[in-house]
Amino acid sequence: METHIYDQFAALEQRHFWFRGRRAIFFDLLARELGERREDLAILEVGCGPGGMLEPLARFGAVCGLDIAHDALRYCKHRGFPRVATGSGTELPFADASFDVVALFDAIEHIEDDRAALAEVRRILKPGGLVFISVPAYQFLYSQNDRLVHHQRRYTRGQLERLLRGERLTPRKLTYFNTFLFPLILPAVMVLKLKERLFGLPRGQTNLSHEFAKPINGLFAWAMSAERWLLRHMDFPFGHSLIAIARG
C-alpha cells in the first residue's frame, strides 16, 4: 500500500468504529482460544502494517511483526515493538515450526498467491499451533476501498475453508462478522458501485474510509463490538467480513 494509506491506518485505528469493533471481537475470541493470561507463546503477525494489533497480541506472549513495507514498520518501532521484519508473505524469513500463533488480520487478501502464503504459515507453525485469519467477504462488494489498499480478492466462507484445508489447517471456528451493521453497509456499497459504473471512478480519491460524527461512530463501534457475545457460541451466516481460527 502507499505510504499515505499507512498514515491513515495509524490515525484511524484507535478511533474508527471498524477498527475498534474488530479488535474487540478478535481478542475476545483469541482469549477464549488461548487463555486470558498466556504470556509464554511465540506469536507472529503477518502483514502487521503500522502495528496497531501488536500491543493487544503481546498479552499472550512474545510478538514479532512482518510486513512488506518499510514505511509501515517505522510505526511499529515507534510503538515499542522492535522485533519486526520486512518480508513477503509467500517467503516468510523464519525457521520451520517457529511460532505457536500466527495472525493474519486482513492480510492474505493483499497477497496474489494466497495458497502459497498459507503454505508458508503452515511451515512456520508449531504442531498444534493456532492460525487466526480475517478477510473481507463477498467479491460482489469489491469497491474503490479495496483498490486503494490493493486487495486481490474478497472471500466467501467456502473459499476460505477450502484454502485452509488445502494446507492441512483444521478450522475450529469459521464465521462471518460485522453482521449487525451489514444491512447498512450493503446498500451503501452497492450505491457507490453503481455510481462508479455510471460515472467512472472518482478522480483523486485517496481517503481510505469515511469518518462519522463521534456519536454515530461510537454507536457503530458498540454495535459491531457486541457481536462478540454471540460469536462465543455461534457462527454468523453472513457479514461484511470473515474470521477463521484453525489449528495445524
C-alpha positions in Angstrom: 0.0 0.0 0.0 1.1 3.6 -0.5 2.6 5.5 2.4 -0.4 7.8 2.9 -2.6 4.7 3.4 -0.5 3.6 6.3 -0.7 7.1 7.7 -4.4 6.9 7.5 -4.4 3.4 9.2 -2.3 4.7 12.0 -4.6 7.7 12.6 -7.9 5.7 12.3 -7.2 2.5 14.1 -7.8 3.9 17.6 -11.0 5.8 16.8 -12.8 4.4 13.8 -15.6 2.0 14.6 -14.4 -0.7 12.2 -11.0 -0.9 13.9 -12.5 -0.7 17.4 -15.2 -3.3 16.7 -12.9 -5.9 15.0 -10.3 -5.5 17.8 -12.9 -6.3 20.4 -14.2 -9.3 18.5 -10.7 -10.7 17.6 -9.2 -10.5 21.1 -12.3 -11.9 22.8 -12.1 -15.0 20.6 -8.4 -15.3 20.9 -8.6 -15.1 24.7 -11.1 -17.9 24.8 -9.0 -20.0 22.5 -5.6 -19.3 24.1 -6.5 -18.5 27.7 -6.9 -15.0 29.0 -3.4 -14.6 30.6 -1.0 -16.6 28.5 2.4 -14.9 28.3 4.6 -17.7 27.0 3.7 -18.0 23.4 5.7 -17.2 20.3 3.4 -15.0 18.1 3.8 -13.7 14.6 1.5 -11.2 12.9 1.9 -11.4 9.1 1.0 -8.1 7.5 1.3 -6.1 10.7 1.1 -2.7 8.9 1.6 0.2 11.3 1.4 -2.2 14.3 -1.9 -1.4 15.9 -2.6 -5.1 16.8 0.9 -5.9 18.2 0.2 -4.5 21.6 -3.0 -6.5 22.3 -1.3 -9.6 20.9 1.6 -9.1 23.3 -0.6 -10.1 26.3 -0.4 -13.7 25.0 3.4 -13.8 24.5 6.5 -12.6 22.6 5.3 -10.8 19.5 7.0 -10.4 16.1 5.6 -8.5 13.2 6.2 -8.8 9.5 5.2 -6.5 6.6 6.4 -6.0 3.1 6.6 -2.2 3.6 9.4 -0.4 5.4 7.1 2.6 5.9 4.7 0.5 8.0 7.4 -0.9 10.3 8.6 2.5 11.4 5.3 2.9 13.2 5.8 -0.5 14.9 9.2 0.5 16.2 7.9 3.9 17.4 5.3 2.0 19.4 7.9 0.0 21.2 7.9 -3.2 19.0 11.4 -3.5 17.6 11.0 -7.2 16.6 9.6 -6.5 13.2 10.9 -7.6 9.8 10.4 -6.7 6.2 9.4 -9.7 4.1 7.0 -11.3 1.7 4.0 -13.3 2.9 5.0 -16.1 0.5 8.6 -16.3 1.7 8.5 -15.9 5.5 12.0 -15.3 6.9 11.6 -17.7 9.8 12.5 -21.3 10.6 10.1 -24.2 10.4 7.9 -24.7 13.5 8.9 -21.3 15.0 5.5 -20.0 16.2 2.7 -21.0 18.5 0.3 -18.5 16.9 0.3 -16.8 13.5 -2.2 -14.0 13.0 -3.2 -12.6 9.6 -5.5 -9.7 10.3 -6.9 -8.7 6.9 -3.6 -9.7 5.2 -4.0 -12.6 2.8 -6.4 -10.7 0.5 -3.4 -8.5 -0.3 -1.2 -11.4 -1.5 -1.6 -12.6 -5.1 -0.9 -16.2 -4.2 -2.9 -16.8 -1.1 -2.3 -20.5 -1.2 1.5 -20.1 -1.2 1.1 -17.7 1.8 -0.9 -20.3 3.8 1.7 -23.0 2.9 4.3 -20.7 4.5 2.2 -20.1 7.5 1.8 -23.9 7.9 5.5 -24.4 7.6 6.4 -21.9 10.4 3.6 -23.0 12.7 4.4 -25.4 15.6 2.5 -28.7 15.6 -0.9 -27.9 17.1 -0.3 -24.2 16.7 -3.1 -21.7 16.1 -3.8 -19.6 13.0 -6.2 -16.6 13.2 -7.3 -15.1 9.9 -9.6 -12.3 9.0 -10.6 -11.3 5.4 -13.2 -9.2 3.7 -16.3 -11.0 2.4 -18.0 -11.3 -0.9 -16.4 -10.4 -4.2 -19.5 -8.6 -5.4 -18.7 -6.0 -2.7 -15.3 -5.3 -4.2 -15.1 -1.4 -4.5 -12.8 1.6 -4.5 -11.8 1.0 -0.9 -10.4 -2.4 -1.9 -8.5 -0.9 -4.8 -7.0 1.8 -2.5 -5.5 -0.9 -0.2 -4.6 -3.2 -3.1 -6.9 -6.1 -2.3 -6.5 -9.0 -4.7 -9.9 -10.5 -3.8 -12.7 -10.9 -1.2 -13.8 -14.3 0.1 -16.8 -16.5 0.9 -16.9 -18.9 3.8 -16.5 -21.9 1.5 -13.5 -20.4 -0.3 -11.7 -19.7 3.0 -12.4 -23.1 4.3 -11.0 -24.8 1.2 -7.9 -22.7 1.4 -7.3 -23.7 5.0 -8.0 -27.4 4.5 -5.8 -27.4 1.3 -2.8 -26.5 3.6 -3.8 -29.1 6.3 -5.1 -26.4 8.7 -8.2 -27.6 10.5 -10.9 -24.9 11.2 -12.1 -24.6 14.7 -14.2 -21.5 14.0 -15.2 -20.1 10.6 -17.7 -17.3 10.7 -18.8 -14.1 9.1 -18.8 -11.0 11.3 -19.6 -7.2 11.0 -23.1 -8.6 10.6 -25.2 -6.3 12.7 -24.2 -3.3 10.5 -24.4 -5.3 7.3 -27.9 -4.1 6.4 -26.5 -0.5 6.4 -23.2 -1.4 4.7 -24.6 -3.4 1.8 -26.9 -0.8 0.2 -24.2 1.9 0.8 -21.6 -0.1 -1.1 -23.9 -1.0 -3.9 -24.9 2.6 -4.4 -21.2 3.5 -4.6 -20.6 0.7 -7.1 -23.5 1.9 -9.2 -22.1 5.4 -9.3 -18.7 4.0 -10.3 -20.3 2.1 -13.1 -22.3 5.1 -14.4 -19.8 7.9 -13.8 -16.4 6.2 -13.5 -14.0 6.1 -10.6 -13.7 9.3 -8.5 -10.7 11.3 -9.5 -8.0 11.7 -6.9 -9.8 9.8 -4.2 -7.2 8.8 -1.6 -9.2 8.6 1.6 -9.4 5.1 3.0 -12.7 5.4 4.9 -15.4 7.8 5.6 -15.4 9.2 9.2 -18.7 9.6 11.0 -19.7 12.1 13.7 -18.5 11.0 17.1 -21.9 9.8 18.5 -22.6 7.8 15.3 -19.1 6.3 15.3 -19.5 5.4 18.9 -22.8 3.7 18.3 -21.4 1.7 15.3 -18.4 0.7 17.4 -20.7 -0.6 20.2 -23.0 -2.4 17.7 -20.1 -4.2 16.0 -18.3 -5.0 19.3 -21.4 -6.5 20.7 -21.2 -9.3 18.1 -18.5 -10.9 20.3 -21.1 -12.1 22.8 -22.9 -14.2 20.2 -19.8 -15.3 18.4 -18.6 -17.0 21.5 -21.4 -19.5 21.0 -22.3 -19.5 17.3 -21.2 -18.7 13.7 -22.9 -16.0 11.7 -24.2 -17.0 8.2 -23.4 -13.6 6.5 -21.5 -10.4 7.2 -19.1 -7.9 5.7 -16.0 -9.9 6.8 -14.9 -13.4 7.8 -12.9 -14.9 10.7 -11.2 -18.3 10.6 -9.5 -19.9 13.6 -7.6 -23.0 12.7 -5.1 -25.4 14.2 -2.1 -27.0 12.4 
